[in-house]
Amino acid sequence: MNTDTLKICLMSYRSNPHSGGQGVYLKNLSRALKDLGHDVTVVTGPPDPGLDEDIAVLRVPCLDLYNPEALFRIPTLAELSRPVNLIEWLGVSTTGFPEPFTFGLRAYRILAHPGNGYDVVHDNQSLSYGVWTIGRRMPTVATIHHPVTVDRDLAVRSVSSLWKKMKHLRWHSFVRMQKMVARTLSRIITVSEKACRDISRDFLIPGDRFRVIANGIDLKRFHPMPEIPRKEHRIIATNSADTPLKGLHYLIRAVALVAVQRPIQLRIVGERRKDGDVDRLIRSLGIGPRIRFTGRIGHSDFVREYAKASAAVIPSVYEGFGLPVGEAMACGVPVISTTGGALPEVVGDAGILVPPADPEALAEAIVTIVDHPGYAAALGRAGRERVQRRFTWRRAAERTVDVYREVICDHHRFQTA
């Protein structure tokens, strides 16, 4: 092995480069590792990860049953004649989430080829049995962005019927596999001290196996646009996910409280799910005119939405890191965030922090921002400066390479023991 240049394989079972922390992580970390001079190959599931042309990509074929353009389609008989495809379809058909498991099986077949002499394999939170098998053959590390046990427990608590609770438990049944595989790894990367503590506790893994490496923020993509004037009383939220973890319904309730005394407007970047919980809440509160979903928009429009907003609000109940808050800060937007999970580690003293699941506290913070534009502007500047100092992808890549070298030494030591 060359002691300077590493041959790195990054694995990611689902890799949307524009939304979702895992896809953003894959795109930016692979670029930063390549810029450091390393040889990077990405093994990925759908959708297209949108990587630069100088980064090699091996696409793992799958049924892609979560593709929004053909959601839960019926596979052909020819497709189902392949055993792993059949396992995938049966898992989805019984309300499970088999993608991490089946991706691992397919990825193992690719990496088991004798010509794939990688120095290190880096799994992006699939934690499948295939990763465990790969780890027995070559140095392997995984990133766990946050403990999915938190998602599972919040989802189960959010519903009252036993049937719905069972559906959530079935969907999250892959967590058992992830716990087992994570315990076999000598090193685990995670993105915040809070995520480290929670994963260590929930997965029963000693804390000394973890290495905390904060995500970076792409400062070329996310930046202030001072030529665009901010609109008074407009706030923005960048995650339209209708799930308890993201806390959007608490923000909707906060907007209803503010609307009594201020002409508040909320822009939500994303699609509105008709007849979902958030949609029904908006209608029940009678604040439809106050809220607009942008639908899918391109990156340039996304940054313009930030530029027009008086504040960005991150109402999540829990985040392992919180890329949206970092991206808002990079754009110079004043930030209101909950203290859920690792969000205080990202925001620091450059934003307003309120308790999670507290609409009244969110409403008070929103009024403070819109009523005090000088204070808001100071927070925006402080947020931008904080991101520039602390959260760069180059820094994340350099520290990740240090962990790779640890894992390589661990593997060789175990092999010769």
Helices and strands as residue ranges (DSSP letters): E 7-12, H 21-35, E 39-44, E 56-59, G 68-70, H 77-80, H 83-93, H 99-111, E 120-124, H 129-137, E 140-144, H 148-157, H 162-171, H 174-182, E 188-190, H 193-203, G 207-209, E 210-212, E 234-237, G 244-246, H 248-259, E 265-268, H 277-285, G 288-290, E 291-293, H 299-308, E 311-314, H 323-330, E 335-338, H 343-347, E 352-354, H 359-371, H 373-390, H 393-416
